[in-house]
Amino acid sequence: MNYTKRDNRRAAIVKMLADKYGVSTSYIYRVLKNGAASERILSDYMMALEGTNNLLEAVKKAVPFD
C-alpha cells in the first residue's frame, strides 16, 4: 500500500481557515485541490503557508540544531 505522511502544518492552516470562514475542513481541502472555487480562501492559504515558511526559516537560523 501507498501511505502518505500527514502534513501537520497544512492541517493547522486548513483548520485555521475553516474556523475563519465558518466552513468545514473538507471544504477547504476541496478548494485547495480544485483551486477555482474560492480565490479568497486560496490566497489566504498561500499567505499563511508563506508566513509559516518564513517563521520556520527564522527559527532554523536562530537555533543551532548541530
PDB file of N, CA, C and O in Angstrom, chain B, residues numbered from 101:
ATOM      1  N   MET B 101       0.824  -1.183   0.000  1.00  0.00           N
ATOM      2  CA  MET B 101       0.000   0.000   0.000  1.00  0.00           C
ATOM      3  C   MET B 101       0.865   1.242   0.000  1.00  0.00           C
ATOM      4  O   MET B 101       2.011   1.233   0.449  1.00  0.00           O
ATOM      5  N   ASN B 102       0.286   2.302  -0.514  1.00  0.00           N
ATOM      6  CA  ASN B 102       0.995   3.568  -0.585  1.00  0.00           C
ATOM      7  C   ASN B 102       0.426   4.526   0.464  1.00  0.00           C
ATOM      8  O   ASN B 102      -0.717   4.967   0.352  1.00  0.00           O
ATOM      9  N   TYR B 103       1.216   4.838   1.467  1.00  0.00           N
ATOM     10  CA  TYR B 103       0.781   5.741   2.520  1.00  0.00           C
ATOM     11  C   TYR B 103       1.479   7.078   2.348  1.00  0.00           C
ATOM     12  O   TYR B 103       2.661   7.137   2.010  1.00  0.00           O
ATOM     13  N   THR B 104       0.737   8.144   2.583  1.00  0.00           N
ATOM     14  CA  THR B 104       1.344   9.466   2.574  1.00  0.00           C
ATOM     15  C   THR B 104       1.378   9.986   4.005  1.00  0.00           C
ATOM     16  O   THR B 104       0.455   9.757   4.786  1.00  0.00           O
ATOM     17  N   LYS B 105       2.439  10.678   4.328  1.00  0.00           N
ATOM     18  CA  LYS B 105       2.606  11.199   5.673  1.00  0.00           C
ATOM     19  C   LYS B 105       1.753  12.455   5.850  1.00  0.00           C
ATOM     20  O   LYS B 105       1.665  13.288   4.947  1.00  0.00           O
ATOM     21  N   ARG B 106       1.138  12.581   7.003  1.00  0.00           N
ATOM     22  CA  ARG B 106       0.300  13.745   7.309  1.00  0.00           C
ATOM     23  C   ARG B 106       1.176  14.984   7.430  1.00  0.00           C
ATOM     24  O   ARG B 106       2.216  14.960   8.087  1.00  0.00           O
ATOM     25  N   ASP B 107       0.751  16.052   6.798  1.00  0.00           N
ATOM     26  CA  ASP B 107       1.446  17.331   6.884  1.00  0.00           C
ATOM     27  C   ASP B 107       0.764  18.166   7.969  1.00  0.00           C
ATOM     28  O   ASP B 107      -0.292  18.754   7.734  1.00  0.00           O
ATOM     29  N   ASN B 108       1.362  18.217   9.141  1.00  0.00           N
ATOM     30  CA  ASN B 108       0.756  18.911  10.278  1.00  0.00           C
ATOM     31  C   ASN B 108       0.603  20.407  10.038  1.00  0.00           C
ATOM     32  O   ASN B 108      -0.373  21.013  10.480  1.00  0.00           O
ATOM     33  N   ARG B 109       1.563  21.000   9.342  1.00  0.00           N
ATOM     34  CA  ARG B 109       1.485  22.433   9.060  1.00  0.00           C
ATOM     35  C   ARG B 109       0.290  22.739   8.161  1.00  0.00           C
ATOM     36  O   ARG B 109      -0.440  23.701   8.397  1.00  0.00           O
ATOM     37  N   ARG B 110       0.096  21.920   7.135  1.00  0.00           N
ATOM     38  CA  ARG B 110      -1.039  22.101   6.225  1.00  0.00           C
ATOM     39  C   ARG B 110      -2.358  21.911   6.974  1.00  0.00           C
ATOM     40  O   ARG B 110      -3.303  22.675   6.779  1.00  0.00           O
ATOM     41  N   ALA B 111      -2.417  20.896   7.828  1.00  0.00           N
ATOM     42  CA  ALA B 111      -3.638  20.635   8.592  1.00  0.00           C
ATOM     43  C   ALA B 111      -3.967  21.799   9.523  1.00  0.00           C
ATOM     44  O   ALA B 111      -5.137  22.147   9.681  1.00  0.00           O
ATOM     45  N   ALA B 112      -2.963  22.399  10.134  1.00  0.00           N
ATOM     46  CA  ALA B 112      -3.196  23.530  11.033  1.00  0.00           C
ATOM     47  C   ALA B 112      -3.705  24.747  10.270  1.00  0.00           C
ATOM     48  O   ALA B 112      -4.599  25.451  10.739  1.00  0.00           O
ATOM     49  N   ILE B 113      -3.137  24.991   9.097  1.00  0.00           N
ATOM     50  CA  ILE B 113      -3.587  26.121   8.279  1.00  0.00           C
ATOM     51  C   ILE B 113      -5.011  25.889   7.797  1.00  0.00           C
ATOM     52  O   ILE B 113      -5.827  26.811   7.805  1.00  0.00           O
ATOM     53  N   VAL B 114      -5.317  24.664   7.378  1.00  0.00           N
ATOM     54  CA  VAL B 114      -6.671  24.336   6.922  1.00  0.00           C
ATOM     55  C   VAL B 114      -7.669  24.532   8.056  1.00  0.00           C
ATOM     56  O   VAL B 114      -8.748  25.082   7.837  1.00  0.00           O
ATOM     57  N   LYS B 115      -7.327  24.093   9.256  1.00  0.00           N
ATOM     58  CA  LYS B 115      -8.212  24.259  10.416  1.00  0.00           C
ATOM     59  C   LYS B 115      -8.436  25.736  10.715  1.00  0.00           C
ATOM     60  O   LYS B 115      -9.558  26.154  11.000  1.00  0.00           O
ATOM     61  N   MET B 116      -7.362  26.528  10.649  1.00  0.00           N
ATOM     62  CA  MET B 116      -7.467  27.958  10.899  1.00  0.00           C
ATOM     63  C   MET B 116      -8.396  28.623   9.877  1.00  0.00           C
ATOM     64  O   MET B 116      -9.236  29.443  10.245  1.00  0.00           O
ATOM     65  N   LEU B 117      -8.247  28.273   8.601  1.00  0.00           N
ATOM     66  CA  LEU B 117      -9.086  28.859   7.553  1.00  0.00           C
ATOM     67  C   LEU B 117     -10.538  28.410   7.681  1.00  0.00           C
ATOM     68  O   LEU B 117     -11.453  29.201   7.450  1.00  0.00           O
ATOM     69  N   ALA B 118     -10.756  27.160   8.044  1.00  0.00           N
ATOM     70  CA  ALA B 118     -12.124  26.664   8.223  1.00  0.00           C
ATOM     71  C   ALA B 118     -12.815  27.427   9.349  1.00  0.00           C
ATOM     72  O   ALA B 118     -13.988  27.782   9.230  1.00  0.00           O
ATOM     73  N   ASP B 119     -12.098  27.680  10.433  1.00  0.00           N
ATOM     74  CA  ASP B 119     -12.664  28.457  11.535  1.00  0.00           C
ATOM     75  C   ASP B 119     -12.923  29.903  11.112  1.00  0.00           C
ATOM     76  O   ASP B 119     -13.940  30.490  11.480  1.00  0.00           O
ATOM     77  N   LYS B 120     -12.006  30.466  10.345  1.00  0.00           N
ATOM     78  CA  LYS B 120     -12.130  31.857   9.907  1.00  0.00           C
ATOM     79  C   LYS B 120     -13.343  32.063   9.006  1.00  0.00           C
ATOM     80  O   LYS B 120     -14.076  33.039   9.161  1.00  0.00           O
ATOM     81  N   TYR B 121     -13.555  31.146   8.065  1.00  0.00           N
ATOM     82  CA  TYR B 121     -14.636  31.299   7.091  1.00  0.00           C
ATOM     83  C   TYR B 121     -15.918  30.574   7.488  1.00  0.00           C
ATOM     84  O   TYR B 121     -16.931  30.707   6.801  1.00  0.00           O
ATOM     85  N   GLY B 122     -15.897  29.819   8.570  1.00  0.00           N
ATOM     86  CA  GLY B 122     -17.093  29.121   9.030  1.00  0.00           C
ATOM     87  C   GLY B 122     -17.520  27.985   8.123  1.00  0.00           C
ATOM     88  O   GLY B 122     -18.712  27.736   7.942  1.00  0.00           O
ATOM     89  N   VAL B 123     -16.541  27.299   7.553  1.00  0.00           N
ATOM     90  CA  VAL B 123     -16.818  26.152   6.684  1.00  0.00           C
ATOM     91  C   VAL B 123     -16.092  24.936   7.244  1.00  0.00           C
ATOM     92  O   VAL B 123     -15.329  25.047   8.204  1.00  0.00           O
ATOM     93  N   SER B 124     -16.331  23.780   6.645  1.00  0.00           N
ATOM     94  CA  SER B 124     -15.681  22.555   7.117  1.00  0.00           C
ATOM     95  C   SER B 124     -14.260  22.458   6.563  1.00  0.00           C
ATOM     96  O   SER B 124     -13.916  23.095   5.568  1.00  0.00           O
ATOM     97  N   THR B 125     -13.452  21.650   7.228  1.00  0.00           N
ATOM     98  CA  THR B 125     -12.091  21.437   6.735  1.00  0.00           C
ATOM     99  C   THR B 125     -12.106  20.710   5.401  1.00  0.00           C
ATOM    100  O   THR B 125     -11.235  20.939   4.561  1.00  0.00           O
ATOM    101  N   SER B 126     -13.083  19.837   5.194  1.00  0.00           N
ATOM    102  CA  SER B 126     -13.152  19.131   3.910  1.00  0.00           C
ATOM    103  C   SER B 126     -13.429  20.106   2.771  1.00  0.00           C
ATOM    104  O   SER B 126     -12.941  19.905   1.659  1.00  0.00           O
ATOM    105  N   TYR B 127     -14.205  21.160   3.030  1.00  0.00           N
ATOM    106  CA  TYR B 127     -14.446  22.179   2.002  1.00  0.00           C
ATOM    107  C   TYR B 127     -13.142  22.898   1.658  1.00  0.00           C
ATOM    108  O   TYR B 127     -12.861  23.150   0.486  1.00  0.00           O
ATOM    109  N   ILE B 128     -12.352  23.224   2.673  1.00  0.00           N
ATOM    110  CA  ILE B 128     -11.069  23.896   2.435  1.00  0.00           C
ATOM    111  C   ILE B 128     -10.157  22.994   1.613  1.00  0.00           C
ATOM    112  O   ILE B 128      -9.507  23.465   0.680  1.00  0.00           O
ATOM    113  N   TYR B 129     -10.099  21.696   1.945  1.00  0.00           N
ATOM    114  CA  TYR B 129      -9.279  20.769   1.161  1.00  0.00           C
ATOM    115  C   TYR B 129      -9.763  20.693  -0.285  1.00  0.00           C
ATOM    116  O   TYR B 129      -8.949  20.601  -1.203  1.00  0.00           O
ATOM    117  N   ARG B 130     -11.096  20.730  -0.501  1.00  0.00           N
ATOM    118  CA  ARG B 130     -11.632  20.719  -1.867  1.00  0.00           C
ATOM    119  C   ARG B 130     -11.230  21.974  -2.628  1.00  0.00           C
ATOM    120  O   ARG B 130     -10.887  21.904  -3.808  1.00  0.00           O
ATOM    121  N   VAL B 131     -11.269  23.119  -1.959  1.00  0.00           N
ATOM    122  CA  VAL B 131     -10.849  24.368  -2.598  1.00  0.00           C
ATOM    123  C   VAL B 131      -9.379  24.286  -2.983  1.00  0.00           C
ATOM    124  O   VAL B 131      -9.003  24.701  -4.079  1.00  0.00           O
ATOM    125  N   LEU B 132      -8.545  23.756  -2.096  1.00  0.00           N
ATOM    126  CA  LEU B 132      -7.118  23.644  -2.387  1.00  0.00           C
ATOM    127  C   LEU B 132      -6.856  22.680  -3.537  1.00  0.00           C
ATOM    128  O   LEU B 132      -5.937  22.889  -4.329  1.00  0.00           O
ATOM    129  N   LYS B 133      -7.655  21.635  -3.629  1.00  0.00           N
ATOM    130  CA  LYS B 133      -7.464  20.655  -4.697  1.00  0.00           C
ATOM    131  C   LYS B 133      -7.913  21.205  -6.051  1.00  0.00           C
ATOM    132  O   LYS B 133      -7.228  21.018  -7.057  1.00  0.00           O
ATOM    133  N   ASN B 134      -9.069  21.886  -6.076  1.00  0.00           N
ATOM    134  CA  ASN B 134      -9.621  22.387  -7.335  1.00  0.00           C
ATOM    135  C   ASN B 134      -9.141  23.787  -7.670  1.00  0.00           C
ATOM    136  O   ASN B 134      -8.978  24.116  -8.845  1.00  0.00           O
ATOM    137  N   GLY B 135      -8.913  24.611  -6.675  1.00  0.00           N
ATOM    138  CA  GLY B 135      -8.321  25.921  -6.886  1.00  0.00           C
ATOM    139  C   GLY B 135      -9.264  27.042  -7.268  1.00  0.00           C
ATOM    140  O   GLY B 135      -9.065  28.174  -6.826  1.00  0.00           O
ATOM    141  N   ALA B 136     -10.265  26.782  -8.058  1.00  0.00           N
ATOM    142  CA  ALA B 136     -11.074  27.870  -8.597  1.00  0.00           C
ATOM    143  C   ALA B 136     -12.325  28.174  -7.781  1.00  0.00           C
ATOM    144  O   ALA B 136     -12.987  29.176  -8.053  1.00  0.00           O
ATOM    145  N   ALA B 137     -12.672  27.364  -6.808  1.00  0.00           N
ATOM    146  CA  ALA B 137     -13.933  27.537  -6.078  1.00  0.00           C
ATOM    147  C   ALA B 137     -13.948  28.835  -5.271  1.00  0.00           C
ATOM    148  O   ALA B 137     -14.968  29.524  -5.241  1.00  0.00           O
ATOM    149  N   SER B 138     -12.864  29.174  -4.634  1.00  0.00           N
ATOM    150  CA  SER B 138     -12.809  30.391  -3.824  1.00  0.00           C
ATOM    151  C   SER B 138     -11.391  30.950  -3.854  1.00  0.00           C
ATOM    152  O   SER B 138     -10.490  30.439  -3.189  1.00  0.00           O
ATOM    153  N   GLU B 139     -11.216  31.995  -4.627  1.00  0.00           N
ATOM    154  CA  GLU B 139      -9.898  32.624  -4.733  1.00  0.00           C
ATOM    155  C   GLU B 139      -9.450  33.216  -3.396  1.00  0.00           C
ATOM    156  O   GLU B 139      -8.259  33.229  -3.085  1.00  0.00           O
ATOM    157  N   ARG B 140     -10.404  33.703  -2.615  1.00  0.00           N
ATOM    158  CA  ARG B 140     -10.068  34.321  -1.332  1.00  0.00           C
ATOM    159  C   ARG B 140      -9.466  33.300  -0.373  1.00  0.00           C
ATOM    160  O   ARG B 140      -8.472  33.582   0.296  1.00  0.00           O
ATOM    161  N   ILE B 141     -10.065  32.120  -0.306  1.00  0.00           N
ATOM    162  CA  ILE B 141      -9.542  31.067   0.569  1.00  0.00           C
ATOM    163  C   ILE B 141      -8.179  30.609   0.075  1.00  0.00           C
ATOM    164  O   ILE B 141      -7.264  30.399   0.873  1.00  0.00           O
ATOM    165  N   LEU B 142      -8.041  30.454  -1.224  1.00  0.00           N
ATOM    166  CA  LEU B 142      -6.771  30.011  -1.797  1.00  0.00           C
ATOM    167  C   LEU B 142      -5.662  31.027  -1.532  1.00  0.00           C
ATOM    168  O   LEU B 142      -4.545  30.648  -1.181  1.00  0.00           O
ATOM    169  N   SER B 143      -5.962  32.307  -1.697  1.00  0.00           N
ATOM    170  CA  SER B 143      -4.930  33.322  -1.453  1.00  0.00           C
ATOM    171  C   SER B 143      -4.577  33.406   0.030  1.00  0.00           C
ATOM    172  O   SER B 143      -3.411  33.597   0.375  1.00  0.00           O
ATOM    173  N   ASP B 144      -5.574  33.266   0.915  1.00  0.00           N
ATOM    174  CA  ASP B 144      -5.285  33.253   2.354  1.00  0.00           C
ATOM    175  C   ASP B 144      -4.422  32.054   2.732  1.00  0.00           C
ATOM    176  O   ASP B 144      -3.531  32.170   3.572  1.00  0.00           O
ATOM    177  N   TYR B 145      -4.681  30.908   2.119  1.00  0.00           N
ATOM    178  CA  TYR B 145      -3.873  29.713   2.386  1.00  0.00           C
ATOM    179  C   TYR B 145      -2.421  29.951   1.969  1.00  0.00           C
ATOM    180  O   TYR B 145      -1.492  29.623   2.708  1.00  0.00           O
ATOM    181  N   MET B 146      -2.238  30.521   0.788  1.00  0.00           N
ATOM    182  CA  MET B 146      -0.876  30.753   0.298  1.00  0.00           C
ATOM    183  C   MET B 146      -0.134  31.751   1.194  1.00  0.00           C
ATOM    184  O   MET B 146       1.055  31.574   1.460  1.00  0.00           O
ATOM    185  N   MET B 147      -0.821  32.794   1.658  1.00  0.00           N
ATOM    186  CA  MET B 147      -0.182  33.766   2.553  1.00  0.00           C
ATOM    187  C   MET B 147       0.175  33.124   3.889  1.00  0.00           C
ATOM    188  O   MET B 147       1.252  33.383   4.426  1.00  0.00           O
ATOM    189  N   ALA B 148      -0.704  32.295   4.430  1.00  0.00           N
ATOM    190  CA  ALA B 148      -0.425  31.623   5.704  1.00  0.00           C
ATOM    191  C   ALA B 148       0.731  30.641   5.558  1.00  0.00           C
ATOM    192  O   ALA B 148       1.581  30.540   6.443  1.00  0.00           O
ATOM    193  N   LEU B 149       0.762  29.922   4.448  1.00  0.00           N
ATOM    194  CA  LEU B 149       1.846  28.971   4.209  1.00  0.00           C
ATOM    195  C   LEU B 149       3.180  29.696   4.073  1.00  0.00           C
ATOM    196  O   LEU B 149       4.191  29.248   4.613  1.00  0.00           O
ATOM    197  N   GLU B 150       3.184  30.808   3.358  1.00  0.00           N
ATOM    198  CA  GLU B 150       4.407  31.593   3.207  1.00  0.00           C
ATOM    199  C   GLU B 150       4.866  32.142   4.556  1.00  0.00           C
ATOM    200  O   GLU B 150       6.061  32.162   4.850  1.00  0.00           O
ATOM    201  N   GLY B 151       3.920  32.583   5.368  1.00  0.00           N
ATOM    202  CA  GLY B 151       4.259  33.099   6.699  1.00  0.00           C
ATOM    203  C   GLY B 151       4.869  32.038   7.591  1.00  0.00           C
ATOM    204  O   GLY B 151       5.830  32.308   8.312  1.00  0.00           O
ATOM    205  N   THR B 152       4.316  30.824   7.550  1.00  0.00           N
ATOM    206  CA  THR B 152       4.882  29.757   8.380  1.00  0.00           C
ATOM    207  C   THR B 152       6.237  29.322   7.854  1.00  0.00           C
ATOM    208  O   THR B 152       7.116  28.952   8.632  1.00  0.00           O
ATOM    209  N   ASN B 153       6.415  29.364   6.535  1.00  0.00           N
ATOM    210  CA  ASN B 153       7.722  29.017   5.972  1.00  0.00           C
ATOM    211  C   ASN B 153       8.774  30.030   6.406  1.00  0.00           C
ATOM    212  O   ASN B 153       9.891  29.652   6.759  1.00  0.00           O
ATOM    213  N   ASN B 154       8.424  31.320   6.382  1.00  0.00           N
ATOM    214  CA  ASN B 154       9.360  32.359   6.820  1.00  0.00           C
ATOM    215  C   ASN B 154       9.688  32.216   8.300  1.00  0.00           C
ATOM    216  O   ASN B 154      10.840  32.379   8.702  1.00  0.00           O
ATOM    217  N   LEU B 155       8.686  31.914   9.103  1.00  0.00           N
ATOM    218  CA  LEU B 155       8.905  31.720  10.537  1.00  0.00           C
ATOM    219  C   LEU B 155       9.807  30.520  10.792  1.00  0.00           C
ATOM    220  O   LEU B 155      10.701  30.584  11.636  1.00  0.00           O
ATOM    221  N   LEU B 156       9.581  29.438  10.078  1.00  0.00           N
ATOM    222  CA  LEU B 156      10.395  28.239  10.231  1.00  0.00           C
ATOM    223  C   LEU B 156      11.849  28.506   9.852  1.00  0.00           C
ATOM    224  O   LEU B 156      12.762  28.038  10.532  1.00  0.00           O
ATOM    225  N   GLU B 157      12.067  29.249   8.780  1.00  0.00           N
ATOM    226  CA  GLU B 157      13.433  29.591   8.369  1.00  0.00           C
ATOM    227  C   GLU B 157      14.119  30.462   9.425  1.00  0.00           C
ATOM    228  O   GLU B 157      15.302  30.271   9.707  1.00  0.00           O
ATOM    229  N   ALA B 158      13.393  31.407  10.005  1.00  0.00           N
ATOM    230  CA  ALA B 158      13.969  32.269  11.037  1.00  0.00           C
ATOM    231  C   ALA B 158      14.362  31.459  12.267  1.00  0.00           C
ATOM    232  O   ALA B 158      15.409  31.707  12.865  1.00  0.00           O
ATOM    233  N   VAL B 159      13.537  30.504  12.643  1.00  0.00           N
ATOM    234  CA  VAL B 159      13.854  29.652  13.796  1.00  0.00           C
ATOM    235  C   VAL B 159      15.069  28.792  13.496  1.00  0.00           C
ATOM    236  O   VAL B 159      15.934  28.617  14.355  1.00  0.00           O
ATOM    237  N   LYS B 160      15.143  28.253  12.283  1.00  0.00           N
ATOM    238  CA  LYS B 160      16.296  27.423  11.913  1.00  0.00           C
ATOM    239  C   LYS B 160      17.591  28.217  11.955  1.00  0.00           C
ATOM    240  O   LYS B 160      18.634  27.680  12.326  1.00  0.00           O
ATOM    241  N   LYS B 161      17.539  29.493  11.578  1.00  0.00           N
ATOM    242  CA  LYS B 161      18.732  30.332  11.618  1.00  0.00           C
ATOM    243  C   LYS B 161      19.100  30.712  13.049  1.00  0.00           C
ATOM    244  O   LYS B 161      20.281  30.824  13.379  1.00  0.00           O
ATOM    245  N   ALA B 162      18.090  30.911  13.900  1.00  0.00           N
ATOM    246  CA  ALA B 162      18.338  31.372  15.263  1.00  0.00           C
ATOM    247  C   ALA B 162      18.796  30.254  16.197  1.00  0.00           C
ATOM    248  O   ALA B 162      19.590  30.489  17.107  1.00  0.00           O
ATOM    249  N   VAL B 163      18.295  29.035  15.972  1.00  0.00           N
ATOM    250  CA  VAL B 163      18.596  27.921  16.871  1.00  0.00           C
ATOM    251  C   VAL B 163      19.498  26.924  16.155  1.00  0.00           C
ATOM    252  O   VAL B 163      19.091  26.336  15.152  1.00  0.00           O
ATOM    253  N   PRO B 164      20.713  26.723  16.652  1.00  0.00           N
ATOM    254  CA  PRO B 164      21.596  25.744  16.009  1.00  0.00           C
ATOM    255  C   PRO B 164      21.157  24.311  16.344  1.00  0.00           C
ATOM    256  O   PRO B 164      21.037  23.951  17.516  1.00  0.00           O
ATOM    257  N   PHE B 165      20.924  23.520  15.332  1.00  0.00           N
ATOM    258  CA  PHE B 165      20.499  22.134  15.529  1.00  0.00           C
ATOM    259  C   PHE B 165      21.650  21.149  15.368  1.00  0.00           C
ATOM    260  O   PHE B 165      21.421  19.945  15.250  1.00  0.00           O
ATOM    261  N   ASP B 166      22.867  21.638  15.363  1.00  0.00           N
ATOM    262  CA  ASP B 166      24.030  20.762  15.155  1.00  0.00           C
ATOM    263  C   ASP B 166      24.342  19.947  16.365  1.00  0.00           C
ATOM    264  O   ASP B 166      25.290  19.161  16.353  1.00  0.00           O
TER     265      ASP B 166
END
